[in-house]
Amino acid sequence: MLNELVDAVASAGIQVPVAALIFGLTFGLAPGLLLRVIVLLYPKGDPRRTELFAELYDDEGKRAYLERVVWVFEQLELALREGLRLRVALTRTARRRRRADRREIANHEERITAETFDWAQAVVRERAITFQKRARRTKDDESTSH
Amino acid sequence: MRKLQSYVQNLYRLRAMRKTHALVQVAFALLDDPDGRHWGYDTSRRTGVRAGVLYPILARMLAEGWLTDGWEDPATITDKRPPRRYYRLTAAGRAELGALLAEARKSARFAALLRVRTC
């Protein structure tokens, strides 16, 4: 048990700096790439996707390196607050619309069923009336012949 | 695309804009050059307002009709970068933000901010 714990700590001890190095390299060397991933939080077609990406390369060279990294971090915050919220709202609306469509279809089917039932009842009623009339007529005929 | 934009505008129009320090600072920056084009990053740097706060404010102003937006002409770009989005004040925006600043000047809440701006 203790050995396993020591092993886990020892392996984490190597993994943590490696992860930090990868994180640092990603943020440091490829902020554009990271920003491309971040803006994906915005729904498709949102102008903010292009806007934020273009702003990263605004006055390129003049902006300090650290400032650019901070900028990318800020965009992550913005995308989580704005983009994710939009995405959730859009998904909710789409789901609601789909449900409403389904309900409409169900209502349509119900309406057709009801209409068919009314029509069938009317047919049955008419047939019954015709049958009764015919039966009465035959009874009358029989009585006159006797 | 247009559908999404109108949806976003409606989403932002749901709540009335609160008068915050950030809003007053952005109003100052926009009214510094009322006829000019304003860029997101540049405005953020000039006002000291974080991007996470600035862009929702700009989106709200767009929804209210105080700003119009557009994209830089790619032919005018000399560096290797995509065209940026700019914001421009409308007549309504100029009037509304002017009124907002007039109110802020009277309010004690923004006194410290205005002192810094006038220095």
Contacts between the chains, C-beta under 8 A, distances in Angstrom:
chain1	res1	chain2	res2	distance
A	43	B	4	6.6
A	45	B	1	4.7
A	45	B	4	5.1
A	46	B	4	6.5
A	46	B	8	7.5
A	47	B	5	7.5
A	47	B	69	7.7
A	47	B	85	6.4
A	48	B	55	7.1
A	50	B	82	6.3
A	50	B	85	7.3
A	51	B	40	6.6
A	51	B	84	7.1
A	51	B	85	4.2
A	52	B	40	7.9
A	53	B	82	6.2
A	54	B	72	7.9
A	54	B	81	6.4
A	54	B	82	4.3
A	54	B	83	6.2
A	54	B	84	4.4
A	54	B	85	6.9
A	55	B	39	7.3
A	55	B	40	5.4
A	55	B	41	4.4
A	55	B	84	6.3
A	57	B	79	7.1
A	57	B	80	7.9
A	57	B	81	3.7
A	57	B	82	7.1
A	58	B	39	6.8
A	58	B	41	5.0
A	58	B	42	7.3
A	58	B	81	7.3
A	58	B	84	6.2
A	60	B	79	6.0
A	60	B	81	6.5
A	71	B	41	7.5
A	71	B	51	7.1
A	74	B	50	5.9
A	74	B	51	4.2
A	74	B	52	5.7
A	75	B	51	6.3
A	77	B	50	7.8
A	77	B	51	7.7
A	77	B	52	4.3
A	78	B	51	5.3
A	78	B	52	4.5
A	78	B	55	5.7
A	78	B	56	7.9
A	81	B	52	6.1
A	81	B	56	7.3
A	82	B	55	6.6
A	82	B	56	6.0
A	82	B	59	7.5
A	86	B	8	6.6
A	86	B	11	7.2
A	89	B	7	8.0
A	89	B	11	6.3
A	90	B	4	7.9
A	90	B	7	7.2
A	93	B	7	7.7
